Amino acid sequence: METSITTNKGQIVVPKKLRNKYGIKKGTRVAFIDKNGELVLRVMDKSYFESFVGITKGEGSVIEELMKEKKIEKEL
């Protein structure tokens, strides 16, 4: 088990062993998922977005749909 300490700004450091294992580098996006009382940290790589296949009704790729949704969120 790896551990980390939260800074006064709420930041955490992902231990090097886990960064290497999951390919987390500077600029890598991660998702924080609240799942049944647990906090799950998930790397937002290609497999993350592919896990959403089938949830959209439109034509085109899932990544394109998610990018459209993210753009709408930013505009709000």
C-alpha positions as a Markdown table, in Angstrom:
| # | Residue | x | y | z |
|---|---|---|---|---|
| 1 | Met | 0.0 | 0.0 | 0.0 |
| 2 | Glu | 1.3 | 3.4 | -0.9 |
| 3 | Thr | 0.4 | 6.6 | 1.0 |
| 4 | Ser | 0.6 | 10.3 | 0.5 |
| 5 | Ile | 0.0 | 13.5 | 2.6 |
| 6 | Thr | -2.4 | 16.2 | 1.5 |
| 7 | Thr | -1.0 | 19.7 | 1.4 |
| 8 | Asn | -2.8 | 22.8 | 2.8 |
| 9 | Lys | -3.9 | 23.5 | -0.8 |
| 10 | Gly | -5.6 | 20.0 | -1.0 |
| 11 | Gln | -2.9 | 18.6 | -3.3 |
| 12 | Ile | -1.6 | 15.1 | -3.2 |
| 13 | Val | 1.5 | 13.4 | -4.6 |
| 14 | Val | 1.0 | 10.1 | -6.4 |
| 15 | Pro | 3.9 | 7.9 | -5.3 |
| 16 | Lys | 6.6 | 7.4 | -7.9 |
| 17 | Lys | 6.0 | 3.6 | -8.0 |
| 18 | Leu | 2.4 | 4.1 | -9.0 |
| 19 | Arg | 3.1 | 7.0 | -11.4 |
| 20 | Asn | 5.5 | 4.6 | -13.2 |
| 21 | Lys | 3.1 | 1.7 | -13.1 |
| 22 | Tyr | 0.2 | 3.7 | -14.6 |
| 23 | Gly | 2.1 | 6.0 | -16.9 |
| 24 | Ile | 1.3 | 9.2 | -15.0 |
| 25 | Lys | 3.5 | 12.0 | -16.2 |
| 26 | Lys | 3.3 | 15.8 | -16.1 |
| 27 | Gly | 0.0 | 16.9 | -17.7 |
| 28 | Thr | -1.7 | 13.5 | -17.4 |
| 29 | Arg | -5.4 | 13.9 | -16.6 |
| 30 | Val | -6.9 | 11.9 | -13.8 |
| 31 | Ala | -10.5 | 11.4 | -12.7 |
| 32 | Phe | -11.6 | 11.3 | -9.0 |
| 33 | Ile | -14.5 | 8.9 | -8.7 |
| 34 | Asp | -16.6 | 8.6 | -5.6 |
| 35 | Lys | -17.6 | 5.0 | -5.5 |
| 36 | Asn | -19.6 | 3.6 | -2.6 |
| 37 | Gly | -17.7 | 5.6 | 0.0 |
| 38 | Glu | -14.3 | 5.1 | -1.7 |
| 39 | Leu | -12.3 | 7.6 | -3.6 |
| 40 | Val | -11.0 | 6.1 | -6.8 |
| 41 | Leu | -8.2 | 7.8 | -8.8 |
| 42 | Arg | -8.4 | 6.8 | -12.5 |
| 43 | Val | -6.0 | 7.8 | -15.3 |
| 44 | Met | -8.0 | 9.3 | -18.1 |
| 45 | Asp | -6.3 | 7.5 | -21.0 |
| 46 | Lys | -7.8 | 5.9 | -24.1 |
| 47 | Ser | -9.1 | 2.9 | -22.1 |
| 48 | Tyr | -10.9 | 5.3 | -19.7 |
| 49 | Phe | -12.8 | 6.9 | -22.6 |
| 50 | Glu | -13.5 | 3.6 | -24.3 |
| 51 | Ser | -15.3 | 2.5 | -21.1 |
| 52 | Phe | -18.1 | 4.9 | -22.1 |
| 53 | Val | -18.8 | 3.2 | -25.4 |
| 54 | Gly | -22.5 | 2.8 | -25.9 |
| 55 | Ile | -23.7 | 5.5 | -23.5 |
| 56 | Thr | -24.2 | 8.1 | -26.3 |
| 57 | Lys | -26.9 | 7.7 | -28.9 |
| 58 | Gly | -25.2 | 9.9 | -31.5 |
| 59 | Glu | -22.9 | 8.8 | -34.3 |
| 60 | Gly | -19.2 | 9.3 | -34.0 |
| 61 | Ser | -16.6 | 8.5 | -31.4 |
| 62 | Val | -17.1 | 8.6 | -27.7 |
| 63 | Ile | -14.1 | 10.9 | -27.3 |
| 64 | Glu | -15.6 | 13.4 | -29.7 |
| 65 | Glu | -18.9 | 13.3 | -27.7 |
| 66 | Leu | -17.1 | 13.8 | -24.4 |
| 67 | Met | -15.0 | 16.7 | -25.8 |
| 68 | Lys | -18.3 | 18.4 | -26.9 |
| 69 | Glu | -19.7 | 17.9 | -23.4 |
| 70 | Lys | -16.6 | 19.3 | -21.8 |
| 71 | Lys | -16.8 | 22.4 | -24.1 |
| 72 | Ile | -20.4 | 23.0 | -23.1 |
| 73 | Glu | -19.4 | 22.7 | -19.4 |
| 74 | Lys | -16.6 | 25.3 | -19.8 |
| 75 | Glu | -19.0 | 27.7 | -21.5 |
| 76 | Leu | -21.3 | 27.5 | -18.5 |
